[in-house]
Amino acid sequence: MARHAIRLNTISSRFTLIVSVSVIGCMLLIQMTFYSILRTTLEDHGRSTMQVANESIEITLENNYDSLLQISQLMDTSGMIGHEFSQYMQAESYMQKHDTMLSVDELLTTATFSAGSNLAIYYDTVLDLNYLSGYQPVKTSFCPVQLSAIQQTGSLVFHSVHTSQSRFSNISVVSLLRSTPSSSNKNLAVYVEKPVDLDMLVDEYRKSYGYDLIFLQLDDSGSVLYSSSDTISAGTQLTDIAESAEQFGRWEGYFWSRCVGKFGALNVLLASQESIYRSIDLQLRHFLLAVLLSAVMIAVAVFLLNQLVIKKNRILQQEIQRVGEGNLSKVTNRTGLYDYDQLLDRFDWMIKQLHAQMRAVEAAERRNSEVERTILYYQINPHFLLNSLNSAYWQAKMNIPGGTDQYIAQLTGILRYSLGKDTTPPTLRKEVEILRLYLQLQEKRYDFAYALQVEDGAYLDMATPRLFIQPIVENSIEHGLDIGDHIDIRVCREDDWACVYVQDNGVGMSTQTLERIERNMTVHDSSAGIGLRYVKTVLSAMFADRAQIHIESAVGGGTRVTLRLPIDPAPQERAQDAGGNSK
C-alpha cells in the first residue's frame, strides 16, 4: 500500500490520473446517456415489431381456423357433404354405399383442395373409427379427443398447433373437432386439419428484424401447448405471462409480446434480449475502441512529459535507490539540465562522505570483534594452562617415570599452536591433530575413555578458526563425565559440510541449563559459557551465519554437540584467522 501511495504522489502519476479521469469520465457520461437512449429506443422498436409480427401470425392462424370452420360446416349433417355422408350411412346395399362414398370423396376433395386442407374425415369418438380410412388414412395413434384444445364452443373444439395426424404427413397443422351426430350415430364427429407453416413465418420475421424469435401457444393456465423452438418445450409453465394484463414484458432473458386470438388461443412471441441489444453491443465495442485510443493519447502525453521533466526526476530517484541498496560508486548520470546536474554533483559529494564514514565504522567494528575474540581466547588459555600445570606438578611430585617430560612436551605443542607460534595456518586437519594431543593430556588427569574417528579427505585441509573444537571437548570432559564414562568424537564430510560430532554418555543437562548455555553463547556480558561463546564467535567471524552449532542433552542421557562448517567459504572469509592470534 505504501508503495502505491508514493507513486500517486509523483508528477507522472498525478498527471496520468487527472487526464485519465477527465477524459474517460466524460466519455463514460456521454456513453451512459447514449446507451440509455439507445436501449429505450431498441426496446420500443422491439415491442412494436414483436406486436406486429405476433398479430400477423395470429391473423394467419385465424384464417386457417376459418377455413377449417367452413369445411366442417359443409361436413355437418345440414351441409352438402354431410347430406351425402348421411345417405352413405343409411344405404343398405353395397352399391349404394359405394356410390355415395364416391360422391362424399369427390365433394371432400373439392372442398379441401380449395381450402388447402390436409385432412378431413368422419370419426366415431367411441369406436375410434375413421369412416374415410380408405381415402384419407390417419396415424395409428390418432385420437382427436386427446389433442390440446385452445377453445371449446358448443359442438366445436379448436386445437392448438400440432403435428399432422395424416399417415402420410408430419407437418405442423391446426385442427378442429366438430360433433355432428346423425340419426344413426350419435358419436359421429368431423375432424379437419390444415397445414400452417409457422416455422417459415417466424424465420421470415427473424431475418427481417434480426431478432431470435420463438412462437408459443398457451392455454388459460399458462402451460405451453406449442413451441416453435426446442429451447422451450411443451408443458412449460408461463403463468406470469398468461396472467399478465400487459401486452409486453420480460421473462428469463426474453422480451415477450402476447395477444389473444379470436378462437381462444393465447399467442406469445418471444425475442431474446441478446438479439435486441445486439446493436448496443456494437456501440459498446466502438466505445471500447475510443477508450483504447484515449489511452494511447494519454500515454503519448505522459511520454512527452517524461521527456521534459519526469525523466530527470527518475534519474535522481535511481541514484538514491542505488545508494539505498548499498552501491556507493560515483554518480555518472547526467540530465542535461543545469539545476539537476548541480543536485547530482552535490549528491555525489554526499556519497563520498558516507562511504568514508562507513569504512571508519567497519574498521572500528573489526577492531572490536578482534578485541572480543582475543579477550575470549585469553580467558580460555589461562584456565587450560592452570589445569595442565597442576597435572604436571602432581606427575613430577609422584615421580611418575617418563610421564612429566612427555606431558610437558605435549602441552608445549598445544600452547605453541594456540598462541599462534606455529607457522602452520589453522586447518581442520591441524585442529584434529591438536585435539588428539589434548585428549592424551586429559587422559592422564581424568579417568575416562575416548574415541576419535576422522574420515580422511581433502576437506581436512580447509581453513578453520584456531582452537574451535577443544573448548567443546573440554566442557564435556570437565563438566559432563563421571569416572569411567566415555566421549566419542567424529569428524567427517557430509555433502558440502565438514561435520564435527562430540558426544558423551555423562550426566547431561536439564532443559533450563541447556537454554541458559545457548543464551550465553550470544550474550557478551555473561561470565558463563565462555568456551562455547568463543566457538560461536570465531565461527561467525569466518563463516558468518553459514556455520551451525547444535546442542542436544538430557539429564542422565549425555550430551551431543554438532558443528557443521561450509567446506568452501568465501575467499575473504578463508583469509581470516578467526582464532586469537598473538604472535
Long-range contacts (C-beta under 8 A, 24 or more apart in sequence): 10-310, 10-313, 11-305, 11-309, 11-310, 11-313, 12-302, 12-305, 12-306, 12-310, 15-301, 15-302, 15-305, 16-298, 16-302, 19-298, 19-301, 19-302, 20-295, 20-298, 23-294, 23-297, 23-298, 24-291, 24-294, 27-287, 27-290, 27-291, 27-294, 31-287, 34-283, 35-280, 35-283, 35-284, 38-279, 38-280, 38-283, 39-277, 39-280, 42-276, 42-277, 42-279, 42-280, 43-255, 43-276, 46-211, 46-255, 46-271, 46-276, 47-248, 47-255, 47-257, 49-205, 49-209, 49-211, 50-211, 50-213, 50-248, 50-255, 50-256, 50-257, 50-269, 50-271, 51-247, 51-248, 51-257, 51-259, 53-205, 53-209, 53-213, 53-257, 53-269, 54-215, 54-257, 54-258, 54-259, 54-267, 54-268, 54-269, 55-259, 56-201, 56-205, 57-198, 57-201, 57-202, 57-215, 57-267, 57-269, 58-259, 58-261, 58-265, 58-267, 60-196, 60-201, 61-161, 61-174, 61-196, 61-261, 61-263, 61-265, 61-267, 62-261, 62-262, 62-263, 64-174, 64-194, 64-196, 65-158, 65-174, 65-176, 65-262, 65-263, 67-115, 67-116, 67-117, 67-194, 68-115, 68-117, 68-174, 68-175, 68-176, 68-192, 68-193, 68-194, 69-156, 69-176, 70-115, 71-111, 71-112, 71-115, 71-117, 71-120, 71-192, 72-156, 72-176, 72-178, 72-180, 72-190, 72-192, 74-107, 74-111, 75-108, 75-120, 75-122, 75-178, 75-180, 75-190, 75-192, 76-178, 76-180, 76-190, 77-180, 77-181, 77-182, 80-107, 81-107, 81-108, 81-111, 82-180, 82-190, 85-122, 85-131, 85-182, 86-182, 86-183, 89-182, 89-184, 89-185, 90-183, 90-184, 104-132, 105-132, 105-135, 108-132, 108-135, 108-136, 115-194, 116-194, 116-195, 117-192, 117-193, 117-194, 118-164, 118-166, 118-169, 118-171, 118-173, 118-193, 118-194, 118-195, 119-164, 119-165, 119-166, 119-169, 119-173, 119-175, 119-191, 119-192, 119-193, 120-190, 120-191, 120-192, 120-193, 121-190, 121-191, 121-192, 122-188, 122-189, 122-190, 123-177, 123-188, 123-189, 123-190, 123-191, 124-185, 124-187, 124-188, 124-189, 125-187, 125-189, 126-187, 127-187, 136-166, 137-166, 137-167, 137-168, 138-165, 138-166, 138-167, 139-165, 139-166, 139-167, 144-175, 144-177, 144-189, 144-191, 145-177, 147-175, 147-177, 148-219, 148-225, 148-226, 150-217, 150-219, 150-225, 150-261, 150-263, 150-264, 150-265, 150-266, 151-263, 151-264, 151-265, 155-179, 155-180, 158-263, 158-264, 158-265, 160-217, 160-219, 160-225, 160-226, 160-265, 161-196, 161-198, 161-217, 161-225, 161-226, 162-226, 164-193, 164-195, 165-191, 165-193, 166-193, 169-195, 171-195, 171-197, 172-196, 172-197, 172-198, 172-199, 198-228, 199-228, 202-228, 210-275, 210-278, 211-271, 211-272, 211-275, 211-276, 212-271, 212-272, 212-274, 212-275, 213-269, 213-270, 213-271, 214-254, 214-269, 214-270, 214-271, 215-267, 215-268, 215-269, 215-270, 216-267, 216-268, 216-269, 216-270, 217-265, 217-266, 217-267, 217-268, 218-242, 218-265, 218-266, 218-267, 218-268, 219-266, 220-266, 232-270, 238-268, 241-268, 242-266, 311-335, 312-337, 312-340, 315-340, 315-344, 316-340, 316-343, 316-344, 316-347, 319-344, 319-347, 320-347, 323-351, 323-354, 328-354, 328-355, 328-358, 369-537, 369-541, 372-524, 372-537, 373-534, 373-537, 373-538, 373-541, 373-578, 373-579, 373-580, 374-580, 374-582, 376-530, 376-533, 376-534, 376-537, 376-580, 377-418, 377-467, 377-534, 377-579, 377-580, 377-582, 378-580, 378-582, 379-530, 379-534, 380-467, 380-471, 380-530, 380-531, 380-534, 381-415, 381-418, 381-419, 384-470, 384-474, 385-415, 387-445, 388-441, 391-441, 391-444, 391-445, 395-444, 403-444, 407-441, 407-444, 410-437, 410-440, 410-441, 411-441, 413-437, 414-438, 414-441, 417-466, 417-467, 418-466, 418-467, 418-579, 418-580, 419-582, 419-583, 420-466, 420-577, 420-579, 420-580, 420-581, 420-582, 420-583, 421-583, 425-463, 425-577, 426-463, 426-464, 426-465, 426-466, 426-467, 426-577, 426-579, 427-460, 427-461, 427-462, 427-463, 427-464, 428-459, 428-460, 428-461, 428-462, 428-464, 428-491, 428-498, 428-565, 429-460, 429-461, 431-464, 431-467, 431-468, 431-469, 432-460, 432-469, 432-491, 434-467, 434-470, 435-469, 435-470, 435-473, 435-489, 438-470, 438-473, 438-474, 439-473, 439-489, 442-474, 442-477, 446-477, 446-481, 447-483, 447-484, 448-477, 448-481, 448-483, 448-484, 448-485, 448-486, 448-487, 449-484, 449-485, 449-486, 449-487, 450-486, 450-487, 450-488, 450-489, 451-486, 451-487, 451-488, 451-489, 452-489, 452-491, 453-488, 453-489, 453-490, 453-491, 453-492, 454-490, 454-491, 454-492, 455-490, 455-491, 455-492, 455-493, 457-493, 459-493, 459-498, 459-567, 460-491, 462-498, 462-565, 462-567, 462-568, 462-569, 463-542, 463-569, 463-574, 463-575, 464-542, 464-565, 465-538, 465-539, 465-541, 465-542, 465-577, 465-578, 465-579, 466-538, 466-577, 466-578, 466-579, 466-580, 466-581, 467-579, 467-580, 468-534, 468-535, 468-538, 468-539, 468-563, 468-578, 468-579, 469-500, 469-502, 469-563, 471-531, 471-532, 471-534, 471-535, 472-502, 472-531, 472-532, 472-535, 472-561, 472-563, 473-502, 474-531, 475-531, 475-532, 476-502, 476-504, 476-506, 476-559, 476-561, 480-504, 480-506, 480-507, 480-508, 480-558, 480-559, 481-506, 481-507, 482-506, 482-507, 493-567, 494-564, 496-566, 496-567, 496-568, 497-564, 497-565, 497-566, 497-567, 498-564, 498-565, 498-566, 498-567, 499-562, 499-563, 499-564, 499-565, 500-562, 500-563, 500-565, 501-560, 501-561, 501-562, 501-563, 502-560, 502-561, 502-563, 503-558, 503-559, 503-560, 503-561, 504-558, 504-559, 505-558, 506-558, 506-559, 507-555, 507-556, 507-558, 508-553, 508-554, 508-555, 508-556, 508-557, 508-558, 508-559, 509-553, 509-554, 509-555, 509-559, 510-555, 513-553, 514-551, 514-553, 517-551, 518-551, 521-549, 535-563, 538-578, 538-579, 539-563, 539-565, 539-578, 541-576, 541-578, 542-569, 542-573, 542-574, 542-576, 542-578, 543-569, 543-573, 544-573
